[in-house]
Amino acid sequence: MEKLLSKKKVLITGAGSGIGAATARLFAAHGAELYLNARDELSLAEVVAQIQHDFPESNCEVIAFDVSDPDAVKAGFQTLFKKAKSLDVLVNNAGILDDALIGMVSAKQVERTFASNSFSVLYCSQYASRLMQRSGGGSIINLSSIIGRVGNQGQAVYGGSKAAVIGITLSLAKELAAAQIRVNAVAPGFIETPMTEQLPAEKYQQRLDSIAMGHIGKATDVANSILFLASDMSAYVTGQVLGVDGGMLI
Ligand code: NAP
């Protein structure tokens, strides 16, 4: 198998479970030097142990910090710089889901969701792009969502935070292109991860019924698209939003 990420230094946020963990595993198989982030060091240690077991050659380290806290992001990137010295790929994957009808939404919920899902993308991209500029370019992949493109009832906060990710992606793509830094987004539909396990049975079935291909997506389906955008296979692709949703009509 051709390794698509040999010698590439990669930071994946939210790599402790779901799409982030699946992406870390796939990237390890493709020869990346990995730096894995989330808040819970225990879940990250499990992901690292599994990767090191399955890919003994892989170089995989934990950098735990809260992506919604600008000071913590700064300290996290200082640690990354000490360890890696440079960065080729950033996957802004960390995110939270906290649904509520608009009448029930609290200010705390709005602040927490936007800080975790949108502000985090700005904070991490700022430091990552500085590192990438120094080494001649790179690739940033942001996790948006189908809800950020078409909306859904009860998801004004989450949908708004994920629509913001698209605006950030398009602007950064234009701003950073001259520095050979590509910025793209992936917009998953309904993917089987700990995030979607929380959904009540009725909502789960409604989402499933709205998928033209008739089945829920796997974390590896999204990871494969992220791999494409991270690798030189997409060397001339920037400012795109790639839907990975099985034809979801929600
Ligand atoms: P998940 O299984 O809940 O994983 C989310 C990861 O993000 C965890 O490792 C979590 O670890 C980390 N995280 C959350 N807040 C963080 C913070 N403030 N700082 C650092 N890490 C943080 O979710 P997933 O389903 O894989 O989703 C991954 C991304 O895809 C998210 O951005 C999500 O919105 C997006 N997405 C998912 C779906 C889907 O159907 N699953 C659909 C569309 C978009 P800690 O709690 O330990 O920090």
Residues whose N, C-alpha, C, O or C-beta is under 5 A from the ligand:
A	BS01	NAP	G14 A15 G16 S17 G18 I19 G20 A38 R39 D40 F65 D66 V67 S68 N93 A94 G95 I96 S116 L143 S144 S145 I146 P188 G189 F190 I191 T193 P194 M195 T196
